Amino acid sequence: MSTTQEAGAAERGPYYEDYREGESFHQCQYHLDEEEIVSFAETYDPQPFHTDPAVAEESFFEGLSASGWQTAAITMRLFVDFLGVSGPAGSIGLGVDDLRWHSPVRPDETLCADITVEERRPWDEGHGYLRFGMDVHTPDETKLTAVIVTLFERRDSE
């Protein structure tokens, strides 16, 4: 059975035992403006459809769009905000599976994430393995999907 709740650090801890397979959370929100899109692109992905609104109008995207890598970075920010990590525990990233960009992120859009615990199992004596499905979206469309694979400390190993 799946439950959905607005994510909040006070509702969970940073440990493996704090998550149940099938549990879902909703994390909002990250607002992205044109200045942030252009600034990121100028540094990390300097393609004209990310840096120049006039050129972007004539591109495949028919307007300025955020770099997919910026969208991935925002996904990580939404994930860390969801975790509410404040101490040394936190999650250890093992990788990202099935990363897909579904539609461009535009200036002045607000991104949210639906996060689902897809798999949960012991890893070793001190850690548990968790796979989180991520669906990053606006109210109208999915922008990015990915599976974040992590290790969390186990509370009972303390």
C-alpha positions in Angstrom: 0.0 0.0 0.0 1.3 3.4 -0.9 0.9 6.6 1.1 1.5 10.1 -0.1 2.4 13.0 2.2 4.0 16.4 1.9 7.6 15.9 2.8 8.9 17.5 5.9 12.2 16.8 7.7 10.4 16.8 11.1 8.3 13.8 9.9 11.3 11.6 9.1 14.8 11.0 10.3 17.9 10.5 8.3 18.0 6.7 8.8 17.1 3.7 6.7 14.4 2.6 9.2 12.5 5.9 8.5 11.4 4.8 5.0 9.0 2.1 3.9 8.9 0.5 0.4 5.9 2.0 -1.5 5.8 5.1 0.5 5.4 8.3 -1.5 6.2 12.0 -0.7 5.6 15.3 -2.5 8.3 17.9 -2.3 7.9 21.5 -3.6 9.0 23.8 -4.7 11.8 25.2 -6.8 11.1 28.3 -8.8 13.5 28.9 -11.8 13.9 32.3 -13.5 15.6 33.3 -16.7 18.6 34.7 -15.0 19.3 31.5 -13.2 18.9 29.5 -16.4 21.3 31.6 -18.4 23.8 31.8 -15.5 24.0 28.1 -15.1 24.2 27.5 -18.9 27.0 30.1 -19.4 29.0 28.2 -16.8 28.1 24.5 -17.5 26.2 24.1 -20.7 26.9 27.1 -23.0 24.6 26.2 -25.8 22.7 29.1 -27.4 19.2 27.7 -26.7 20.2 27.9 -22.9 22.0 31.2 -23.0 20.3 33.5 -25.6 16.5 33.9 -25.6 16.5 35.3 -29.2 18.5 32.4 -30.6 16.5 29.9 -28.5 13.3 31.1 -30.3 14.7 29.7 -33.5 15.9 26.4 -32.0 14.4 23.0 -31.5 13.0 24.2 -28.1 11.2 27.2 -29.6 12.3 29.3 -26.6 14.7 29.5 -23.8 15.0 26.3 -21.8 17.1 25.2 -18.8 19.9 22.7 -19.4 18.9 19.2 -18.6 21.9 19.1 -16.3 20.5 22.1 -14.4 17.2 20.2 -14.1 19.1 17.2 -12.7 20.9 19.5 -10.2 17.5 20.9 -9.1 16.2 17.4 -8.7 19.1 16.7 -6.3 18.2 19.9 -4.4 14.6 18.8 -4.1 15.8 15.3 -3.0 18.1 16.8 -0.3 15.4 19.2 0.9 13.1 16.2 1.1 15.6 14.2 3.2 16.1 17.1 5.6 19.7 16.2 6.1 21.3 18.3 8.8 23.8 16.0 10.5 26.5 13.5 9.5 24.1 10.7 8.7 22.4 11.6 5.4 22.4 9.5 2.3 25.4 8.2 0.3 24.7 8.3 -3.4 25.4 5.1 -5.3 24.1 6.4 -8.6 21.2 7.5 -10.7 19.4 5.1 -12.9 17.0 5.7 -15.8 17.5 9.5 -16.0 15.1 10.9 -18.6 14.3 14.4 -19.7 10.7 14.6 -20.8 10.1 18.2 -21.6 12.0 21.5 -21.4 12.0 23.6 -18.2 11.2 27.2 -19.0 11.8 30.4 -17.2 9.4 31.2 -14.4 8.3 27.6 -13.9 8.1 26.0 -10.5 9.3 22.5 -10.1 8.0 19.9 -7.6 9.0 16.3 -7.1 7.0 13.2 -6.3 9.3 10.8 -4.5 8.6 7.1 -4.1 10.5 4.5 -2.1 10.8 1.8 -4.8 13.1 -0.6 -3.0 14.4 -1.1 0.5 16.8 -3.7 1.8 19.7 -4.2 4.2 23.1 -3.5 2.7 25.5 -4.3 5.5 25.5 -4.2 9.3 25.6 -0.4 9.3 23.7 0.6 6.2 20.5 0.1 4.3 19.9 0.3 0.5 17.1 2.6 -0.8 16.0 3.3 -4.3 13.8 6.4 -4.8 11.8 7.0 -7.9 11.7 10.8 -8.8 9.1 12.5 -11.0 10.0 16.2 -11.3 7.1 18.2 -12.7 5.1 21.3 -13.0 1.3 21.2 -12.5 1.0 20.6 -16.3 3.8 18.2 -17.3 6.6 15.9 -16.3 10.0 17.4 -16.8 12.4 14.7 -15.5 12.2 11.2 -14.1 15.0 9.3 -12.5 15.8 6.6 -9.9 18.2 7.7 -7.1 20.1 4.9 -5.5 21.4 5.5 -2.0 22.7 4.1 1.2 21.5 5.3 4.5 22.9 4.6 8.0 20.9 2.1 10.0 19.7 3.4 13.4 20.2 0.0 15.0 23.9 0.1 14.1 24.6 2.9 16.6 
